[in-house]
Amino acid sequence: MSMFQGRSALSLDAKGRMSVPTRHREALMFQCEGRLTLTRHPDGCLLLYPRPVWETVRERIAGLPISASAWKRFFLGNATDVELDGTGRLLIAPELRQGAALDKDIVLLGMGAHFELWDAALLAGKEQEAIAGGIPEALSGISI
């Protein structure tokens, strides 16, 4: 399984398509034959999973207790299967673009086994909030 990292500044075209950076395309074709799943995240971004990784995550979400039904609907109800086209682009459905406030300038972040897809301005604001909040306790034992 590939581990994705790094930041890519991208643009959506008029039809809502984004080009997956070349450095990730080969790994995605090898790992999942270009078959991916997009869903929403409550932070305001979209999550992009290689299909085999999503299938594992989906099973965990589906197994949550009834008290988590709203979150099941949020994650599973917004999940959309997508495929890389012949030129390495993904079509992002209008309802997902709207839910994540994606317009033109977007950022793709490699997050290990999956990606986050952000509106560039929204991500910049989230990063400033995080910096202003200081380093969380969970990172106190990590030397970077």
C-alpha positions, 0 to 999 in steps of 0.5 A: 500500500502506498503512503501519500504525503505532500501538498499540491496546489491545483485548480478545478476546471469548469466541469469540476474536474481536478488533475491528480498530480503525476507523482501520485497517479502511478501509485494509484493506478498500481494500488487501485487501478485508478478507482477511488472514493470521495466523501465529506469530512466535518472539518470542511474538506473532502477525503479521497481514498483508494478504493481498497482503503475505503472499503476497510474504512467503510466497514468500520463506519458501517459497524458503528452503533446506532448512536452514531447513525448521524455520522454514518449518514454523513460519511457513507451517505456522501461517499461517491466512487470515482475513477481516474480518466485517461488523462489522470483527472477526477470528476468531483460531483457538484454536491461534494464540491458545494459541501466542501466549498470547492470553487477554483483553487484547491489543495490536495494533501497526502495524509498517509493512506488517503488524501484530503482535498481542500478549498485553498482559502479555507485550508489557509484559515484552518492552518492559521487557527492551528498555529495560533492554538499552539502545539497540542499535547498529542505532539509533545513527545515528537521531535521534528 
